[in-house]
Amino acid sequence: MKKQKIAVLLAGCGVYDGSEIHEAVLSLLALEEAGFEYQCIAPNKPQLHVINHLTGEEMQPSRNVLEESARIARGNVLALDAVTETAFDGLLIPGGFGAAKNLNQWALKGPDGDIDPQVKALILAFARARKPIGAMCMGPTVLASAFAGSEFAPQLTVGSTEAPSPYDIAAISAGMESLGSKASMRTVEQIEVDVPLKIVTAPCYMMEAGISQIRQNTKQLVEAMKQLM
């Protein structure tokens, strides 16, 4: 029996300027454990900027999102412009600031930031095909940006104001709602499942959490995606 295949949309390599590495790798592990095949994909374009992860300072020269994503994918990554939803059974978006810098520009302008047109088109194609979509950490802001002005008003979560978080969960949730999505409060032990739209979101590192909690939250998301298929 042929395994179902999930496209994993990466945004580079590293929490401050690309995909969050723990979330990305644990997503790949959870997908394999759940019986899926996966294919990493990424935009072929320059990163917004490059951050020294030791000092937090911006670095030169610039780097390419696809090339940096290949670090996580061990070289097996496809350029976004070569991908269509027809080749996959679902889409998963790990978090990290790169999701909010290279996939959309939430980190710069909040809900007023632009979204990469290819990213938007792919997300809408999966939604219209009623194929499951998963997003974690800042990934739900990418979904909110993609669905703004569309026929979709998904239920999404980036975390909870009722548990410790290093980020302004209330403001990010309000920003998603300003684009037409509906925000839920969920802790790192929980996920949000929009059953009609087949969208699953998980807070992961938007909340204060250890790697074992991220592992469990990621597994919850992947298992929920599997149930929606």
C-alpha positions as CSV (number, residue, x, y, z in Angstrom):
1,M,0.0,0.0,0.0
2,K,1.4,3.4,-1.0
3,K,2.2,5.7,1.9
4,Q,0.5,9.1,2.1
5,K,3.0,11.9,1.5
6,I,3.2,15.2,3.3
7,A,4.9,18.4,2.0
8,V,6.9,20.1,4.8
9,L,7.3,23.8,4.1
10,L,10.6,25.1,5.5
11,A,11.8,28.7,5.8
12,G,15.5,28.3,6.2
13,C,17.5,26.9,9.0
14,G,17.6,28.4,12.5
15,V,15.0,29.8,14.9
16,Y,15.8,33.5,14.5
17,D,16.0,33.7,10.7
18,G,14.6,30.4,9.4
19,S,12.7,27.3,10.5
20,E,12.9,26.3,14.1
21,I,15.2,23.3,13.9
22,H,13.7,21.3,16.8
23,E,10.2,21.8,15.4
24,A,11.3,20.9,11.9
25,V,13.2,17.8,12.8
26,L,10.6,16.5,15.3
27,S,8.0,17.0,12.6
28,L,9.9,14.8,10.2
29,L,10.3,12.2,12.9
30,A,6.6,12.3,13.9
31,L,5.6,12.0,10.2
32,E,7.7,8.9,9.7
33,E,6.5,7.3,13.0
34,A,2.9,7.9,11.9
35,G,3.5,6.1,8.6
36,F,3.8,9.0,6.3
37,E,6.4,9.8,3.6
38,Y,7.5,13.4,3.5
39,Q,9.1,15.9,1.2
40,C,10.7,19.1,2.3
41,I,10.0,22.2,0.2
42,A,11.0,25.8,0.4
43,P,11.0,29.1,-1.5
44,N,14.0,29.7,-3.7
45,K,14.8,33.3,-2.7
46,P,17.0,35.3,-0.5
47,Q,16.3,35.3,3.3
48,L,15.1,38.5,4.8
49,H,18.3,38.6,6.7
50,V,20.8,36.4,8.5
51,I,21.1,36.3,12.3
52,N,24.2,35.2,14.3
53,H,22.5,32.7,16.6
54,L,25.2,33.1,19.2
55,T,25.0,36.9,19.5
56,G,21.6,37.8,18.0
57,E,23.2,40.3,15.7
58,E,22.6,40.6,12.0
59,M,25.3,39.1,9.7
60,Q,26.5,39.5,6.1
61,P,26.3,38.2,3.4
62,S,22.7,37.2,2.6
63,R,21.7,33.5,2.3
64,N,19.1,31.6,0.2
65,V,16.0,30.1,1.9
66,L,16.1,27.0,-0.3
67,E,19.8,26.4,0.3
68,E,19.5,26.9,4.1
69,S,16.5,24.6,4.2
70,A,18.6,21.9,2.6
71,R,20.6,21.8,5.8
72,I,17.6,20.4,7.6
73,A,16.5,18.3,4.7
74,R,19.9,16.7,4.2
75,G,19.8,18.1,0.7
76,N,16.5,16.6,-0.3
77,V,14.4,19.7,-0.7
78,L,12.3,21.0,-3.6
79,A,11.9,24.6,-4.7
80,L,8.4,25.8,-4.1
81,D,7.8,26.8,-7.7
82,A,8.2,23.1,-8.7
83,V,5.5,21.9,-6.2
84,T,1.8,21.5,-6.6
85,E,-0.7,20.2,-4.1
86,T,-1.7,17.3,-6.4
87,A,1.5,15.4,-5.5
88,F,0.8,15.4,-1.8
89,D,-1.8,14.4,0.7
90,G,-1.1,17.2,3.2
91,L,1.0,20.2,4.1
92,L,2.9,20.9,7.4
93,I,4.6,24.2,8.3
94,P,7.1,24.2,11.2
95,G,7.6,27.5,13.1
96,G,10.5,29.8,13.8
97,F,10.9,33.4,13.1
98,G,11.8,32.5,9.5
99,A,8.2,31.6,8.9
100,A,7.3,35.1,9.9
101,K,10.1,36.6,7.8
102,N,10.5,34.5,4.7
103,L,7.1,33.0,4.2
104,N,5.2,36.1,5.3
105,Q,6.4,39.3,6.9
106,W,4.5,39.1,10.2
107,A,7.8,39.8,12.1
108,L,8.1,43.2,10.4
109,K,4.5,44.4,10.1
110,G,2.3,42.0,12.0
111,P,-1.0,41.2,10.1
112,D,-0.2,44.0,7.6
113,G,2.8,42.2,6.4
114,D,2.9,40.7,2.9
115,I,2.9,36.9,2.3
116,D,5.0,35.2,-0.4
117,P,2.6,34.7,-3.3
118,Q,3.8,31.2,-4.0
119,V,3.3,30.3,-0.3
120,K,-0.2,31.8,-0.4
121,A,-1.2,29.9,-3.6
122,L,0.0,26.6,-2.2
123,I,-1.8,26.9,1.1
124,L,-5.0,27.9,-0.7
125,A,-4.6,25.0,-3.1
126,F,-4.4,22.5,-0.2
127,A,-7.3,24.1,1.5
128,R,-9.5,24.0,-1.6
129,A,-8.6,20.4,-2.2
130,R,-9.6,19.6,1.4
131,K,-6.2,18.1,2.2
132,P,-5.0,18.4,5.8
133,I,-2.8,21.4,6.8
134,G,-0.7,21.5,10.0
135,A,1.1,24.5,11.3
136,M,3.0,25.1,14.5
137,C,4.5,28.0,16.5
138,M,4.4,31.1,14.1
139,G,3.2,28.9,11.2
140,P,-0.5,29.7,12.0
141,T,0.3,33.4,11.1
142,V,1.3,32.2,7.7
143,L,-2.1,30.5,7.3
144,A,-3.9,33.6,8.6
145,S,-2.1,35.7,6.0
146,A,-2.8,33.2,3.2
147,F,-6.6,32.9,4.0
148,A,-7.1,36.7,4.4
149,G,-9.8,37.8,2.0
150,S,-10.6,34.2,0.9
151,E,-13.6,31.9,1.5
152,F,-11.8,30.4,4.5
153,A,-12.0,31.5,8.2
154,P,-10.1,28.9,10.0
155,Q,-9.8,28.3,13.8
156,L,-6.1,28.7,14.7
157,T,-3.9,28.9,17.8
158,V,-0.5,30.3,18.5
159,G,-0.7,29.6,22.2
160,S,-2.4,30.7,25.4
161,T,-2.4,33.8,27.6
162,E,-3.2,31.5,30.5
163,A,0.3,29.9,30.6
164,P,3.9,31.3,30.4
165,S,5.0,32.5,27.0
166,P,7.9,34.6,25.9
167,Y,5.7,36.2,23.3
168,D,2.6,38.4,23.1
169,I,0.0,35.7,22.4
170,A,-2.9,38.1,22.8
171,A,-1.5,40.5,20.2
172,I,-0.7,37.8,17.7
173,S,-4.1,36.2,18.2
174,A,-5.8,39.6,17.7
175,G,-3.8,40.1,14.5
176,M,-4.9,36.7,13.1
177,E,-8.5,37.6,13.9
178,S,-8.1,41.0,12.1
179,L,-7.4,39.0,8.9
180,G,-10.6,36.9,9.3
181,S,-9.3,33.8,11.2
182,K,-10.6,32.8,14.6
183,A,-8.0,32.5,17.4
184,S,-8.1,29.8,20.2
185,M,-6.1,29.7,23.4
186,R,-4.2,26.5,23.6
187,T,-1.2,25.5,25.8
188,V,1.8,23.5,24.7
189,E,0.0,20.4,25.9
190,Q,-2.9,21.1,23.5
191,I,-3.7,21.6,19.8
192,E,-6.5,23.2,17.9
193,V,-8.3,21.2,15.3
194,D,-10.6,22.9,12.7
195,V,-12.3,19.7,11.5
196,P,-14.4,21.2,8.7
197,L,-11.3,22.8,7.1
198,K,-8.9,20.0,8.1
199,I,-6.5,22.4,9.7
200,V,-4.4,21.6,12.8
201,T,-2.3,24.1,14.7
202,A,0.0,23.7,17.7
203,P,1.7,26.3,19.9
204,C,5.1,24.5,20.4
205,Y,7.8,27.0,21.2
206,M,5.4,30.0,21.3
207,M,5.0,28.8,24.9
208,E,7.7,28.2,27.5
209,A,8.5,24.6,26.9
210,G,11.3,22.0,26.8
211,I,12.2,19.9,23.8
212,S,10.3,16.8,25.2
213,Q,7.1,19.0,25.3
214,I,7.7,20.1,21.8
215,R,8.1,16.5,20.7
216,Q,4.8,15.6,22.3
217,N,3.0,18.7,20.8
218,T,4.3,17.9,17.4
219,K,3.2,14.2,17.6
220,Q,-0.3,15.5,18.6
221,L,-0.4,17.6,15.5
222,V,0.7,14.9,13.2
223,E,-1.7,12.3,14.7
224,A,-4.6,14.8,14.3
225,M,-3.7,15.4,10.6
226,K,-3.7,11.6,10.1
227,Q,-7.2,11.4,11.6
228,L,-8.5,14.0,9.2
229,M,-7.4,12.1,6.2
